[in-house]
Amino acid sequence: MQVIRKSLFEGDALQIGLVEVRPVSDACGEVEWQKSDVVVLPFSGVFSKHDAPGRYVIGTPNHAVFIASNTPYRLSFPGAIGDRALIFRFNEALAPDRRGSEFLTSHGLLPSNAIMLRNLLLTRLQKGEADRFETEALGLNLLGISLRSMRAGDILFRRSALIRRMAAVERVKEAIALAPDHKWSVAKLAGIANLSPFHLCHVFRQIVGTSIYDYVLRERLACALDAILDRSKEITAIALDTGFASHSHFTARFKSFFNCTPAAFRRLATADHITELRKIMTAQRGKLAVD
């Protein structure tokens, strides 16, 4: 397995890095530990973080994944497609209080503004366009949003039933992450989860916080951001590659979720001032409408 690491920002309380993993198989790796708390923000690919035998969570461009300091875990890469991710390391002053009953699940579904900011921040850091104060301010904002996304909600299942249902949901998320452009149906995904279609829809919404239909759209849109910022592809080609029927369908869904068009998002990458990015932080979260 090839792992490429690059440091993008080094501050007193926060460090930001870029990691790209190119695996040769989908087998679990060796046990790992982190010396400090870490939040992983994937922007392409997919990985699984295994906390215990039979218990894992999926990291995709839709998610933030938390890795607690000095806690063993293992990683695997479904489909051996690897991933690219921003890595936020932070000290005890920024660490979440784990004594509360709400905190902390090990991953969370990111709001639309955080998904956009993640990709734009990476672009600015790679181009050397962000100064230290701007990077630290935006990084801390993004970290805060990511940690808040991981607060556990009121899930009304017994612990044993919850573990089984969470495992079923993660299998579904893994399948979607490996082929977001696939023509999915509830029946296909219910078969993967080994649940009835009705039960899957109910459990998925309660655990993930969104409908299974909206989740598939989110995954496609989040995967498209990298290609939009790359500028080497026409937006129509990106739309078709990510499973949308047309340029207009893709643009409508993108605007509904991110509050701007793909072309406008592409222009944001060349914004000269932090003010443009602050608009993203304060924008109302877009919501996908179900047909």
Secondary structure, DSSP 8 states (H G I E B T S, - for coil): -EEEEEEEEE-SSEEEEEEEEE-SSSS----B--SSEEEEEEEEE-EEEEEETTEEEEE-TTEEEEE-TT--BEEE-GGG--EEEEEEEE-TTT---TTSSS---SEEE--HHHHHHHHHHHHHHHHT---HHHHHHHHHHHHHHHHHTT------S-HHHHHHHHHHHHHHHHHHHH-TTS---HHHHHHHHTS-HHHHHHHHHHHHSS-HHHHHHHHHHHHHHHHHHH-SS-HHHHHHHTT-SSHHHHHHHHHHHHSS-HHHHHHHTT--SHHHHHHHHHS--------
